[in-house]
């Protein structure tokens, strides 16, 4: 059985701009961001890629035309071969009716209600409804799918199945939380034998979304919502949360069964509806690190208190010992570690596709696992890898290099030579971009499209932030470490591995001065562990580097600059290399330098 997962709307950004004023950096802040496609063949995930990596538009919500075509081409599949098309949204007539009923109960003048209803109707008719999605698919691909072969999966259930598949498809409890889906923003439940059970009494409406509240905080502090929330997480390390915490005293209220509500509902047509409350409780906005860090620390504590409240309700409802956390909030790795350590769950998994980058995968898995013709045993989930996107052979790399020959020079080395040479270069204060194999999936660079540096230099963070990434100086960098070495360097608690950079751990005191460039101001690091099985070349590089330096980690950050997607192709890599002060570029087995490094 061949299943194509597909997330994205051709007219989504246009309609949100026209009807809701979502333009500029906020054009993808509601629905459809992180568009992409995934292909499942007989239960095996063979390809997945985000549309932004190919069309080069950060956070794009466009129909994933390029991503779909690449997945099919990679697998040698035609549209006519596809058995099911899975969409990670289900904006049914029932959902529309619920939204209309909710609007009817809002204390608002009838004329404004009519106006809002017209905008909502236009959004459904032209973008979100099943009919609009089918028409969009046909128009963009030239293939008209059989409606009977298209499965519309509730967005949060797609999130749940993404995590379930990545974690080996074993019975598990789950917490899903993000900005919003069709009607909800968060839910808890169980997955047993591939079947999802939602604990309905604990669901959270979209009006009370803590994810959207966090987005409002991100916007208020001058960052991009649905993109820069990790900056709030990073800033929180520079301050202690205020006591009492205004978020917990005045804005969020906790209730029975893990539920919570906000002091006022989110307003789709007024994304700054909370700004006045932020100023009331934290004072007039100041564009200073101190002001932002104080508010960020309060927001981070609020997030942990609220999600811990949900987990307590989940613990009371299930005897299962494994936990999945998926959805945009699961990218808050500072919170993830606290959630696990404060719970009774033996382990907690957060996948590389936890945000909306992964819902095309989850929708495909949901459609496959629940299809009546599927009687095959699940036998592929244990070997799932994040390296699911395009790769490029030596001929393509060399052809691309010749196109840049007036600005770069290169040498081709053997695999062992390239590792030795890079390990020696990294003993100095240099920055090296590392491009290998298939593009990783998800928002984190996981060692195939990465920038590497030596964390022993305390100011290496400043070098990368200002000269390479062109971003805020407070931003921390993550260490990449051999899984076998990680417990010696980091206090990992119940975790034995962190392959997707989704957990934060304290750095052991004896290593603070060994890896200062990868240690945040609060003494923690967002760790990625690697193994010979998953990333053999990177694991070998780490061993060679450690043998030369006695430094057991490398800094690993994404190969891009602020505002740009992670690079996909050799041409993307060369353009980024030439537009920054990166010292060396490794393209497969090619070591590349600039003809004029000072240019």
C-alpha positions as CSV (number, residue, x, y, z in Angstrom):
1,X,0.0,0.0,0.0
2,X,1.4,3.4,-1.0
3,X,0.2,6.4,1.0
4,X,1.1,10.0,0.3
5,X,0.8,12.5,3.2
6,X,0.4,16.2,2.1
7,X,0.2,19.4,4.2
8,X,-0.2,22.9,2.7
9,X,-2.7,25.2,1.1
10,X,-2.1,27.2,-2.1
11,X,-4.3,30.1,-1.1
12,X,-3.9,29.9,2.7
13,X,-1.4,32.7,3.1
14,X,-3.3,34.9,0.6
15,X,-6.6,34.4,2.4
16,X,-5.2,35.0,5.8
17,X,-3.6,38.2,4.5
18,X,-6.7,39.4,2.8
19,X,-9.2,38.6,5.6
20,X,-7.1,38.7,8.8
21,X,-4.2,40.9,8.0
22,X,-1.6,38.2,8.5
23,X,1.2,39.6,6.3
24,X,5.0,39.9,6.5
25,X,6.6,37.8,9.1
26,X,3.1,36.7,10.3
27,X,1.8,35.4,7.0
28,X,2.0,31.7,8.1
29,X,1.1,32.2,11.8
30,X,-2.2,30.4,11.8
31,X,-2.7,27.3,9.7
32,X,-0.7,25.3,7.1
33,X,2.8,26.5,8.1
34,X,5.6,24.0,7.7
35,X,4.0,22.6,4.5
36,X,5.5,19.3,3.3
37,X,5.0,15.8,1.9
38,X,5.8,12.2,3.0
39,X,5.5,8.8,1.3
40,X,4.8,5.6,3.1
41,X,5.2,2.3,1.1
42,X,3.9,-0.8,2.8
43,X,4.3,0.8,6.1
44,X,7.9,2.0,5.5
45,X,8.6,5.7,5.5
46,X,10.7,6.1,2.4
47,X,10.7,9.9,1.8
48,X,9.7,13.1,3.5
49,X,10.7,16.7,2.9
50,X,9.4,20.2,3.9
51,X,8.4,22.4,1.0
52,X,10.5,25.3,2.4
53,X,13.7,23.3,1.8
54,X,13.0,23.3,-1.9
55,X,11.1,26.5,-2.6
56,X,13.3,28.4,-0.1
57,X,10.5,30.3,1.6
58,X,10.8,29.9,5.3
59,X,7.8,28.4,7.1
60,X,5.9,28.3,3.8
61,X,2.2,27.3,4.0
62,X,2.0,26.8,0.2
63,X,0.7,23.6,-1.4
64,X,3.8,21.3,-1.3
65,X,4.1,20.9,-5.0
66,X,7.9,20.4,-5.0
67,X,7.9,18.2,-2.0
68,X,5.2,15.9,-3.4
69,X,7.0,15.6,-6.8
70,X,10.4,14.9,-5.1
71,X,8.9,12.1,-2.9
72,X,7.3,10.4,-5.8
73,X,10.4,10.8,-8.0
74,X,12.6,9.4,-5.3
75,X,10.5,6.3,-4.8
76,X,9.8,5.8,-8.5
77,X,6.1,6.2,-8.0
78,X,3.4,7.7,-10.2
79,X,0.3,9.5,-9.0
80,X,-1.8,6.6,-10.4
81,X,0.2,4.2,-8.1
82,X,-1.0,5.9,-4.9
83,X,-3.5,4.0,-2.9
84,X,-4.3,6.7,-0.3
85,X,-3.7,10.5,0.0
86,X,-3.7,11.6,3.6
87,X,-4.4,15.2,4.7
88,X,-3.5,16.2,8.3
89,X,-6.6,18.4,8.6
90,X,-10.3,17.6,8.7
91,X,-12.3,20.8,8.3
92,X,-15.6,19.1,7.9
93,X,-19.1,20.6,7.7
94,X,-19.4,19.6,11.4
95,X,-16.3,21.7,12.3
96,X,-17.7,24.6,10.4
97,X,-21.0,24.4,12.2
98,X,-19.2,24.3,15.5
99,X,-17.3,27.4,14.6
100,X,-20.5,29.2,13.6
101,X,-22.2,28.2,16.8
102,X,-19.3,29.5,18.8
103,X,-19.4,32.8,16.9
104,X,-23.1,33.1,17.6
105,X,-22.4,33.0,21.3
106,X,-19.8,35.7,21.3
107,X,-20.9,39.1,22.9
108,X,-20.6,41.1,19.7
109,X,-22.8,43.3,17.5
110,X,-24.7,41.4,14.9
111,X,-23.1,43.3,12.0
112,X,-19.6,42.3,13.3
113,X,-20.8,38.7,13.6
114,X,-22.0,38.7,10.0
115,X,-18.7,40.2,8.8
116,X,-16.7,37.6,10.7
117,X,-18.9,34.8,9.4
118,X,-18.3,36.0,5.8
119,X,-14.5,35.9,6.4
120,X,-14.7,32.4,7.9
121,X,-16.9,31.2,5.1
122,X,-14.4,32.5,2.5
123,X,-11.6,30.7,4.3
124,X,-13.5,27.4,4.3
125,X,-14.8,27.7,0.7
126,X,-11.5,28.7,-0.8
127,X,-8.9,26.8,1.2
128,X,-9.8,24.6,4.2
129,X,-12.8,22.5,3.3
130,X,-12.3,19.0,1.9
131,X,-13.7,20.2,-1.5
132,X,-11.2,23.1,-1.6
133,X,-8.3,20.8,-0.7
134,X,-9.2,18.3,-3.4
135,X,-9.5,21.0,-6.0
136,X,-6.2,22.5,-4.9
137,X,-4.5,19.1,-5.2
138,X,-5.8,18.6,-8.7
139,X,-4.9,22.1,-9.9
140,X,-1.4,22.0,-8.6
141,X,-0.4,18.5,-9.5
142,X,-2.6,17.9,-12.6
143,X,-3.9,14.7,-11.0
144,X,-7.5,14.5,-9.9
145,X,-7.6,12.1,-6.9
146,X,-10.5,9.8,-6.3
147,X,-12.3,11.3,-3.3
148,X,-12.8,7.8,-1.9
149,X,-9.0,7.5,-1.7
150,X,-8.4,10.7,0.2
151,X,-8.3,10.5,4.0
152,X,-8.8,13.7,6.1
153,X,-7.1,13.1,9.4
154,X,-7.8,15.3,12.5
155,X,-4.7,17.4,12.9
156,X,-3.9,16.4,16.5
157,X,-4.4,12.7,15.6
158,X,-1.8,13.2,12.9
159,X,0.6,14.6,15.5
160,X,-0.1,11.6,17.7
161,X,0.6,9.1,14.9
162,X,3.8,10.9,14.0
163,X,5.2,10.3,17.5
164,X,3.8,6.8,17.7
165,X,5.5,5.7,14.5
166,X,8.8,7.3,15.4
167,X,8.8,5.7,18.8
168,X,8.4,2.1,17.5
169,X,4.6,1.8,17.4
170,X,4.4,0.6,21.0
171,X,1.5,1.2,23.3
172,X,1.8,4.7,24.8
173,X,0.2,7.6,26.5
174,X,0.3,10.9,24.7
175,X,0.1,14.7,25.2
176,X,-0.5,16.8,22.1
177,X,-0.3,20.6,22.3
178,X,0.2,23.3,19.7
179,X,-1.3,26.6,18.6
180,X,-4.6,25.3,17.3
181,X,-6.0,22.6,15.0
182,X,-9.6,22.4,13.7
183,X,-11.3,23.2,17.1
184,X,-8.8,22.3,19.8
185,X,-5.3,23.2,20.9
186,X,-4.4,20.3,23.1
187,X,-5.5,16.8,24.1
188,X,-4.3,13.8,26.1
189,X,-5.0,10.1,25.6
190,X,-3.6,6.6,24.7
191,X,-2.6,4.7,21.6
192,X,-3.0,0.9,21.9
193,X,-2.5,-1.4,18.9
194,X,-2.5,1.6,16.6
195,X,-5.9,2.8,17.8
196,X,-6.1,6.3,19.4
197,X,-8.3,7.0,22.4
198,X,-8.7,10.6,23.4
199,X,-9.7,11.5,26.9
200,X,-12.3,14.0,25.8
201,X,-13.0,15.5,29.3
202,X,-9.4,16.9,29.2
203,X,-9.3,18.5,25.8
204,X,-8.4,22.2,25.5
205,X,-10.3,24.5,23.0
206,X,-8.4,26.6,20.5
207,X,-9.7,29.7,22.4
208,X,-7.6,28.7,25.4
209,X,-4.5,27.7,23.5
210,X,-1.4,28.0,25.6
211,X,0.5,27.6,22.3
212,X,-1.1,30.7,20.9
213,X,-0.5,32.5,24.2
214,X,3.2,31.6,23.8
215,X,3.0,32.9,20.2
216,X,1.5,36.1,21.5
217,X,4.4,36.5,24.0
218,X,6.8,35.9,21.1
219,X,5.1,38.6,19.0
220,X,5.0,41.0,21.9
221,X,8.7,40.7,22.5
222,X,9.5,41.6,18.9
223,X,10.0,38.1,17.4
224,X,8.2,36.0,14.8
225,X,5.3,33.9,16.1
226,X,5.2,30.3,15.1
227,X,8.9,30.5,14.4
228,X,10.8,32.2,17.2
229,X,9.3,30.7,20.3
230,X,12.7,29.0,21.0
231,X,14.1,32.5,21.5
232,X,11.8,32.9,24.5
233,X,13.0,29.6,25.8
234,X,16.6,30.7,25.4
235,X,16.0,34.1,27.0
236,X,14.3,32.5,30.0
237,X,17.7,31.2,31.1
238,X,18.9,34.8,31.8
239,X,16.3,35.4,34.6
240,X,14.4,33.8,37.4
241,X,10.6,33.7,37.1
242,X,8.9,36.4,39.1
243,X,7.0,35.4,42.3
244,X,4.1,35.6,42.1
245,X,4.0,34.8,38.4
246,X,1.5,37.0,36.7
247,X,0.7,34.4,34.0
248,X,-0.4,31.9,36.7
249,X,-2.1,34.5,38.9
250,X,-4.0,36.5,36.3
251,X,-3.9,34.9,32.8
252,X,-4.1,31.1,33.0
253,X,-6.5,29.2,35.3
254,X,-6.2,25.5,36.1
255,X,-9.2,23.2,36.4
256,X,-10.0,19.6,37.1
257,X,-9.1,16.7,34.7
258,X,-6.0,18.6,33.4
259,X,-8.0,21.4,31.8
260,X,-7.1,25.0,31.8
261,X,-8.6,28.2,30.5
262,X,-7.3,31.7,29.7
263,X,-8.7,34.9,31.2
264,X,-9.9,35.9,27.7
265,X,-10.3,33.9,24.5
266,X,-7.8,34.2,21.7
267,X,-9.1,36.5,18.9
268,X,-8.2,35.3,15.4
269,X,-8.8,38.9,14.2
270,X,-6.8,40.6,16.9
271,X,-3.5,38.6,17.4
272,X,-2.3,41.3,19.9
273,X,-5.3,41.0,22.2
274,X,-3.1,40.0,25.1
275,X,-0.5,42.9,24.7
276,X,-2.3,45.1,27.2
277,X,-2.3,42.4,29.8
278,X,1.4,41.9,29.4
279,X,2.1,45.6,29.9
280,X,-0.3,45.7,32.8
281,X,1.5,42.9,34.7
282,X,5.1,43.3,33.5
283,X,5.2,47.1,32.9
284,X,5.5,49.0,29.7
285,X,7.4,47.2,27.0
286,X,11.2,47.8,27.1
287,X,13.5,46.7,24.3
288,X,16.1,45.3,26.7
289,X,17.4,41.8,27.4
290,X,16.4,42.3,31.1
291,X,12.8,43.1,30.4
292,X,12.5,40.3,27.8
293,X,14.2,37.7,29.9
294,X,12.0,38.5,32.9
295,X,8.8,38.0,30.9
296,X,10.4,34.9,29.1
297,X,11.2,33.3,32.5
298,X,7.6,33.8,33.6
299,X,6.3,32.3,30.4
300,X,8.6,29.3,30.6
301,X,7.5,28.6,34.2
302,X,3.9,29.0,33.1
303,X,4.4,26.5,30.3
304,X,5.8,23.9,32.7
305,X,3.1,24.3,35.3
306,X,0.3,24.0,32.8
307,X,1.7,21.0,30.9
308,X,2.6,19.3,34.2
309,X,-1.0,19.8,35.2
310,X,-2.1,18.0,32.1
311,X,0.4,15.2,32.7
312,X,-1.0,14.6,36.2
313,X,-4.5,14.1,34.7
314,X,-3.0,11.7,32.1
315,X,-1.2,9.7,34.8
316,X,-4.5,9.3,36.7
317,X,-6.1,7.9,33.5
318,X,-3.6,5.4,32.2
319,X,-1.3,2.7,33.6
320,X,1.0,2.9,30.5
321,X,4.6,3.9,31.3
322,X,5.7,5.4,28.0
323,X,4.8,9.0,27.1
324,X,4.7,10.8,23.7
325,X,4.8,14.6,23.6
326,X,4.0,16.0,20.1
327,X,2.9,19.3,18.6
328,X,4.6,22.7,18.5
329,X,5.0,23.0,22.3
330,X,7.0,19.8,22.3
331,X,9.9,21.7,20.7
332,X,10.3,23.5,24.0
333,X,13.1,21.2,25.2
334,X,13.7,23.0,28.5
335,X,10.1,22.1,29.4
336,X,10.4,18.5,28.1
337,X,13.1,17.5,30.6
338,X,11.2,19.0,33.5
339,X,8.0,17.2,32.4
340,X,9.7,13.8,32.3
341,X,11.6,14.2,35.6
342,X,8.4,15.4,37.3
343,X,6.3,12.6,36.1
344,X,6.0,8.9,36.9
345,X,6.5,7.9,33.2
346,X,9.6,5.8,32.6
347,X,10.5,7.5,29.4
348,X,9.2,10.3,27.1
349,X,9.7,10.6,23.4
350,X,9.6,13.8,21.3
351,X,10.1,13.1,17.6
352,X,12.1,15.0,15.0
353,X,8.7,15.8,13.4
354,X,7.0,17.0,16.6
355,X,5.9,20.3,15.0
356,X,3.8,20.7,11.9
357,X,6.8,19.5,9.9
358,X,5.8,16.0,10.8
359,X,2.0,16.0,10.3
360,X,2.3,14.8,6.7
361,X,4.1,11.7,8.1
362,X,1.5,11.2,10.8
363,X,-1.5,11.6,8.5
364,X,0.0,9.0,6.2
365,X,0.7,6.6,9.1
366,X,-2.9,7.1,10.4
367,X,-4.4,6.4,7.0
368,X,-2.3,3.3,6.6
369,X,-2.7,1.9,10.1
370,X,-6.5,2.3,10.1
371,X,-7.2,1.1,6.5
372,X,-9.2,-2.2,6.5
373,X,-7.0,-3.7,3.9
374,X,-3.9,-3.3,6.0
375,X,-3.2,-6.6,7.8
376,X,0.6,-6.5,7.6
377,X,2.6,-6.5,10.8
378,X,4.4,-3.3,11.7
379,X,8.0,-4.0,11.1
380,X,9.6,-0.8,10.0
381,X,9.1,1.7,12.8
382,X,12.3,0.7,14.7
383,X,14.4,1.8,11.8
384,X,12.9,5.2,11.2
385,X,15.5,7.9,10.5
386,X,15.2,11.6,10.2
387,X,17.4,11.5,7.1
388,X,14.5,11.3,4.6
389,X,15.1,14.2,2.1
390,X,17.1,14.7,-1.0
391,X,20.8,13.7,-1.4
392,X,23.3,14.5,-4.1
393,X,26.0,12.4,-5.7
394,X,29.6,13.4,-6.4
395,X,28.8,14.2,-10.0
396,X,26.1,16.7,-9.0
397,X,28.3,18.2,-6.3
398,X,31.2,18.6,-8.7
399,X,29.0,20.1,-11.4
400,X,27.7,22.6,-8.9
401,X,31.2,23.5,-7.7
402,X,32.3,24.3,-11.3
403,X,29.4,26.8,-11.5
404,X,31.0,28.7,-8.5
405,X,34.6,28.2,-9.7
406,X,35.3,31.9,-9.8
407,X,34.7,32.2,-6.0
408,X,35.7,28.9,-4.5
409,X,38.4,26.2,-4.8
410,X,38.1,22.7,-3.7
411,X,39.8,19.3,-3.3
412,X,38.3,15.9,-3.3
413,X,39.4,13.6,-0.5
414,X,38.7,10.1,0.6
415,X,36.2,9.6,3.3
416,X,38.9,8.9,5.9
417,X,40.9,11.8,4.8
418,X,37.9,14.2,5.0
419,X,37.3,13.2,8.6
420,X,40.9,13.6,9.5
421,X,41.3,17.0,7.9
422,X,38.1,18.4,9.4
423,X,39.0,17.0,12.9
424,X,42.3,18.9,12.7
425,X,40.7,22.1,11.4
426,X,38.3,22.0,14.3
427,X,41.1,22.1,16.8
428,X,41.2,25.8,16.0
429,X,38.6,28.6,16.3
430,X,37.1,28.0,12.9
431,X,33.5,27.5,11.7
432,X,32.8,24.6,9.2
433,X,29.6,23.9,7.3
434,X,29.0,20.1,7.0
435,X,26.8,18.8,4.2
436,X,26.4,15.0,4.0
437,X,23.9,12.5,2.7
438,X,20.1,12.9,2.8
439,X,18.6,16.1,4.2
440,X,17.3,15.7,7.7
441,X,13.6,16.2,8.4
442,X,12.2,18.6,10.9
443,X,13.3,22.0,12.4
444,X,16.6,20.8,13.8
445,X,19.9,20.3,12.0
446,X,20.8,16.7,12.9
447,X,24.2,16.4,11.4
448,X,23.6,16.3,7.7
449,X,23.1,20.0,7.0
450,X,25.0,21.4,10.0
451,X,27.5,24.1,11.0
452,X,30.2,22.7,13.3
453,X,32.7,24.4,15.7
454,X,34.9,23.7,18.7
455,X,33.0,24.4,22.0
456,X,36.2,24.9,24.0
457,X,36.3,28.6,23.0
458,X,34.0,30.7,25.2
459,X,33.5,33.3,22.5
460,X,32.7,30.9,19.7
461,X,29.0,31.6,20.3
462,X,29.6,35.3,19.5
463,X,31.6,34.4,16.4
464,X,28.8,32.2,15.0
465,X,25.9,34.5,16.0
466,X,27.3,37.6,14.6
467,X,29.6,36.6,11.7
468,X,27.7,33.5,10.5
469,X,24.1,33.3,11.6
470,X,23.4,37.1,11.8
471,X,21.2,36.7,14.8
472,X,20.7,37.8,18.4
473,X,23.8,37.4,20.6
474,X,21.9,35.7,23.5
475,X,21.2,32.6,21.4
476,X,22.8,29.4,22.7
477,X,24.2,26.6,20.6
478,X,23.7,22.8,21.0
479,X,26.4,20.2,21.5
480,X,26.5,17.0,19.5
481,X,28.0,14.1,21.4
482,X,28.4,10.3,21.1
483,X,25.6,8.6,22.8
484,X,28.0,6.5,24.9
485,X,29.8,9.6,26.2
486,X,26.7,11.7,26.9
487,X,26.1,10.6,30.5
488,X,29.7,11.4,31.5
489,X,29.2,15.0,30.4
490,X,25.5,15.8,31.1
491,X,23.2,15.0,33.9
492,X,20.6,13.1,31.8
493,X,18.3,11.8,34.5
494,X,16.0,9.2,33.0
495,X,17.1,9.8,29.5
496,X,19.8,7.6,27.9
497,X,19.7,9.3,24.5
498,X,18.5,12.5,22.8
499,X,18.9,11.9,19.1
500,X,16.7,14.8,17.9
501,X,17.9,17.6,20.1
502,X,14.5,17.7,22.0
503,X,15.8,17.6,25.6
504,X,18.0,19.9,27.7
505,X,20.3,18.7,30.4
506,X,22.6,20.3,33.0
507,X,26.3,20.2,32.1
508,X,28.3,18.4,34.7
509,X,30.3,21.0,36.7
510,X,33.7,19.5,35.6
511,X,32.8,20.1,32.0
512,X,31.7,23.8,32.3
513,X,35.1,25.0,31.4
514,X,35.7,22.2,28.8
515,X,32.7,23.1,26.6
516,X,31.8,26.7,27.5
517,X,30.8,27.4,23.9
518,X,28.0,24.8,24.1
519,X,26.9,25.7,27.7
520,X,24.0,28.1,28.1
521,X,24.1,30.9,30.7
522,X,22.0,28.6,33.1
523,X,24.6,25.8,32.9
524,X,22.5,23.6,30.5
525,X,22.8,22.3,27.0
526,X,20.3,21.1,24.3
527,X,22.0,17.8,23.5
528,X,22.0,15.7,20.4
529,X,23.4,12.2,20.8
530,X,24.7,10.3,17.8
531,X,25.7,6.7,17.2
532,X,27.7,4.8,14.6
533,X,24.5,3.2,13.4
534,X,22.6,6.4,12.6
535,X,25.4,8.8,11.6
536,X,28.6,6.8,11.1
537,X,30.7,9.6,9.5
538,X,29.8,12.2,12.2
539,X,30.4,9.6,15.0
540,X,33.9,9.0,13.5
541,X,34.5,12.7,13.3
542,X,33.6,13.1,17.0
543,X,36.1,10.4,18.0
544,X,38.9,11.8,15.9
545,X,38.2,15.3,17.2
546,X,38.1,14.2,20.8
547,X,41.3,12.2,20.5
548,X,43.0,15.4,19.3
549,X,41.5,17.8,21.8
550,X,40.1,15.9,24.8
551,X,36.9,17.9,24.1
552,X,34.1,15.4,23.9
553,X,31.5,17.4,21.9
554,X,31.1,19.7,18.9
555,X,28.8,22.6,18.5
556,X,26.1,21.7,16.0
557,X,23.8,24.4,14.6
558,X,21.7,24.5,11.4
559,X,23.3,25.3,8.1
560,X,21.5,28.5,7.3
561,X,21.3,32.1,8.2
562,X,18.5,33.9,10.1
563,X,15.3,34.0,8.0
564,X,16.4,31.3,5.6
565,X,15.5,27.6,5.6
566,X,18.2,25.0,6.2
567,X,20.1,24.4,3.0
568,X,19.0,21.5,0.8
569,X,21.1,21.4,-2.3
570,X,24.8,21.9,-3.0
571,X,23.9,25.3,-4.6
572,X,22.1,26.3,-1.4
573,X,25.1,25.3,0.6
574,X,27.5,27.3,-1.6
575,X,25.4,30.4,-1.6
576,X,25.1,30.3,2.2
577,X,28.9,29.6,2.6
578,X,29.7,32.6,0.3
579,X,27.3,34.9,2.1
580,X,28.7,34.4,5.5
581,X,32.1,34.2,7.3
582,X,32.1,30.4,7.5
583,X,35.7,29.3,7.1
584,X,35.3,25.9,5.3
585,X,32.6,24.0,3.6
586,X,32.5,20.2,3.4
587,X,30.3,19.0,0.5
588,X,30.3,15.2,0.7
589,X,34.0,14.4,0.2
590,X,34.9,17.8,-1.2
591,X,36.6,20.3,1.1
592,X,35.8,23.8,-0.2
593,X,37.4,27.2,0.6
594,X,36.8,30.7,-0.7
595,X,39.1,32.1,-3.4
596,X,39.0,35.4,-1.5
597,X,38.2,34.8,2.1
598,X,38.1,38.5,2.9
599,X,35.4,39.3,0.3
